[in-house]
């Protein structure tokens, strides 16, 4: 019997090719979107799950009070690691101190390569459960050791044995390779780490040795693993005051409490407010989950609409089957088998669509996902998914078609009636409401991104080049480099700074000035620069002057930004004295706010100081009258002569600034993709319904043409209902989209508005698509000779 059901279903598919194509194409698109989003969600939820102990690893986060507000961050003081190890060892299995991940130059013989690396305590590799290929997981126990990733080992040693080979880090420390570990997968926090060096080696640096007793110097990372059977809640309760107990009464007013942030939450739940996690990328996971369900729902609605719309053509079939004794449950089974067959065909097609679209999707979503061909769970889930989709899509048509009265059908008195189309109209409204809302959301996302991109950044990013000073060879060469490049007319100007132009690497407190509120906690972005910094980046002095070699006293001078003037609450700041530590600094100038951190947040109060010792970056303003490629070639040649043992690697300021929008642009691109598919699926449904209505009313159209109906009148006849339904959808979608997008924009301090024209544009677009589709069907119906229409039977 089941075989006959599928045979009849196959015949019906071939008999109604157009509606079958629309059903299968719509379902396939909906399924493909659902599968892509499911793969993406699975990858996101599995972030960092590569590490065997991921559910017991945490990063120390401290929450401090500044001027009545709570701020949480992962930067912690050096002594906290030892405090947790010695005083709270019963609550923690491993305590691992670590540096920040960063670029370093690894050298072996005459090969110098820049690699991302990190310094960690000896238990770091155990905590991360690295898969060791050569050597031992205890490789960091030797203070002069280094552990390489497989790709880094291959880059240096090829097929040779890397163990016990000697290398150098940043042309400075000499280390011995003690282990090679398998490269970490792409969906892990430490995916870019190509080498791990011992913390004991890092802590020999003078500034770190000084920090060993400084509880106020938050310059490090700290990780910990809790024992089996423990919970983060109980451990956090025990260690909450580990730092607070070591502070003076004056320092305790900052309320520095600590807690472990679970590794499973690092990627998806990393937004903090008032000392608690309030969200993060998990919001996008929820959003795209809904989008996936909605797009699949749109495809199911298409199936329901087209199946019920064609009910009259199958009414006689139902009547005959009921007359010969077929019970309603068997009729339902037959119609459900048809929908399941369509779903299975659509699933097969959707796999092909996913296979074709996955490379693009991976690029946009910054993933390395693949279809798990050999995973039985995937295929089992796919078949179950197809079955459920077929049941959901075919349930209403099956129940509806099987309810026809056989007597009325066979007597020819059966009519579906006006109310029979009501569910279909409701489904069309739902379909376009979702589609229009998605389009509005996409437009607003891109408007927010563009609004922020157009924000004044306070300097000129054009042809601005940055090079990090990663080895000791860089230092003391500034004048030589500048003279050589100036002579070649390669640069307009160059300078050095302690932070890259697109980030702030140092924040400090302890500043004082005349008239300062004694209760005000100070926290300034602190950037050390050399004399020509302002000329290099073209910052704008609003009051006072720039640093100048003509003033020997500038070593004790500072420049502040407009945000600092507001924060300090001072009038006429130029000439005022700011005390920091044991030194007095005089304000000589005020500059426009420069966007260095997040472009979506207000610019932080900043102080610029003059120094040639505390710098880490070289900044170049390229000659605008020379091709960029020529400038880069000349700079590289000079670098090779002056700094021969370090690779010449550079970053453009505009590219680094653009990278700050990657996450929002990624969301926008994915939303555009899904919204576009939603519109296509909805349009397929409208096309199917419009073609069916035109086909059903062929005789009526022929008669109306004979009695003199114009093309416009026929167009109005066919389009009226659908245009009305789409208009209702727009009226429903607009307030829903407005509410949701208004809430989404609140997370940005610097945000755009919700202009009325975007809502109007999305609505007009939906109406225009509907009118175009209906017009096509109208033209096709009108050009048919009425004689042919009327002699149909």
FENDAJO-V264310 format. One line per field, one symbol per residue. ss: DSSP state (a for helix, b for strand, c for the rest). phi: phi as a letter, one per 30 degrees, with the letter a starting at -180 (. if undefined). psi: psi as a letter, one per 30 degrees, with the letter a starting at -180 (. if undefined). A space follows every 10 residues. Layout:
BEGIN
ss = ???
phi = ???
psi = ???
END
This chain:
BEGIN
ss = caaaaaaaaa aaaaacaaaa aaaaaaaaaa aaaaaaaaaa aaaaaccccc ccccccbbbb bbbbbbccbb bbbccbbcaa aaaaaaacaa accbbbbbcc cbbbbbbbcc bbbbbbbbbb cccaaaaccc cbbbbcccaa acccbbbbba aaaaaaaccc cccccbbbbc ccbbbbbbbb bccccccccc ccccbbbbaa aacccaaaaa accccccbbb bbbbbccccc caaaaaaaac cccaaacccc aaaaccbbbb bbaaaccccc bbbccbbbbc caaaaaaaaa aaaaaaaaaa aaaaaaaaac aaaaaaaaaa aaaccccaaa aaaaaaaaaa aaaaaaaaaa aaaaaaaaaa aaaaaccccc cccccaaaaa aaaaaaaaaa aaaaaaaaaa accccaaaaa acccccccaa aaaaaaaaaa aaaaaaaaaa aaaaaaaaaa aaaccccccc cccbbbbbcc caaacccaaa aaaaaaaccc bbbbbbbccc ccccccbbcc bbbccccccc cccbbbbbbc ccaaaaaccc bbbbcccccc caaaaabbbb baaaaaaacc ccccccbbbb ccbbbbbbbb bccccccccc cccccbbbbb ccccccbbbb bbcccccaaa aaaaaaaaaa aacccccccc bbaaaaaaaa aaaaaaaaaa aaaaaaaaaa aaaaaaaaaa aaaaaacaaa aaaaaacccc aaaaaaaaaa aaaaaaaaaa aaaaaaaaaa aaaaaccccc cccccaaaaa aaaaaaaaaa aaaaaaaaaa aacccaaaaa ccc
phi = .dddeddddd dddddcdddd dddddddddd dddddedddd dddddcdide decedbcbcd cccbcbhicc bcacdbdedd ddddddcbdd cbdbbbdadd dadbccbbhc cbbdbdbacb dededdedhd ddcbibdced dddccaccdd dddddcchdd dddidcbbch hbdcbcdcab cdedddcbdc dcdcabcddd dddddedddd ddccdcccbb cbcabdddjd bdddddddce cededccddd ddddhdcbac ceedcedcbb ccahibdclk dddddddddd dddddddedd dedddddddc dddcddeddd ddddjddddd dddddddddd dddddddddd ddddddcded dddddhbbdb ddeccddddd dddddddddd dddcddeddd ddcddddddd dicdbdiddd ddedddddde edddddddde edddeddddd edddddciac ddhccbbddc beeddicedd ddddddddhd bdababadbd dcaccbbbci dbadidddcd dcacdcbcbc ededddchdc dcbibddbdd cddddccbcc cdddedddic chddjdcccb icccbcdcab ceecdccddc cdddebbccc accccbbccb cdddcceeed dddddddddd ddbdcbddbb bddddddddd cedddddddd dddddddddd dddeddeddd ddddddcedd dddddddjdd ddddddddce dddddddded dddddddedd dddddddcdc bdccdddddd dddddddddd dddddddddd dddddedddd cec
psi = eeeeeeeeee eeeeeieeee eeeeeeeeee eeeeeeeeee eeeefgkgfe kegffgklkk kkklkjhfkk kklfkllefe eeeeeefgff fkekjjkllk klkljkkjcg kjkkkklkkl lffeeeefhk jkekalfgff fjfhlkkkle eeeeeefbfl jfkgkklkkh gdkklkjflk lkkklfhleg ffjflklkee eeffkefeee ffgjffjigl lkllkllkfl leeeeeeege geeefgllee ffffhilllk jkeffeefig kkkhglkgab ffeeeeefee eeeeeeeeee eeeeeeeeeg eefgeeeeee eeeggjleee eeeeeeeeee eeeeeeeeee eeeeeefeee eeeefhlhll kiegjeeeee eeeeeeeeee eeefeeeeee effkjeeeef fggkkfleff feeeeeeeee efeeeeeeee eeeeeeeeee eeefkkfflj fkhkkkkkjf lffekggeee eeeeeeefhe lelllllfll fglkfkklag kllkgkkffk kkjkkjkkll egeeeefhlj jekbllkkff jffffgllkl leeeeeefhk kifkflkkkj bgkkkkkflk llkkjebkff lkklkkkklk kgehlfkkkk jljfgkkeee eeeeeeeeee eeifgkkjkl kkeeeeeeff geeeeeeeee eeeeeeeeee eeeeeeeeee eeeeefgeee eeeeeeggkl eeeeeeeffe eeeeeeeeee eeeeeeeeee eeeefffkej lllikffeee eeeeeeeeee eeeeeeeeee eefkkfeeef ge.
END
